[in-house]
């Protein structure tokens, strides 16, 4: 099947990614918005290689102007599962 035809056949209308539970987080509060990290009603959790967790929207906005973790100042790199 032609890749262009495949793209026309497949469309993602909505995706809801909430979070996953991981006891290796070093924080339970998103230091950027000061909200509970497990309050995922509006966002989902992302974790850096430094094991600090933040709401996706918070860290995404943060790394637009700074490339370091707001807690430990290490270079921010998303942790892969």
Secondary structure, 3 states (H helix, E strand, C coil): CCHHHHHHHCCCCCCCCCCCCCCCCCCCEECCCCEECCCCCCCCEEEECCCCEEEHHHHHHHCCCCCECCCCCCECCECCC
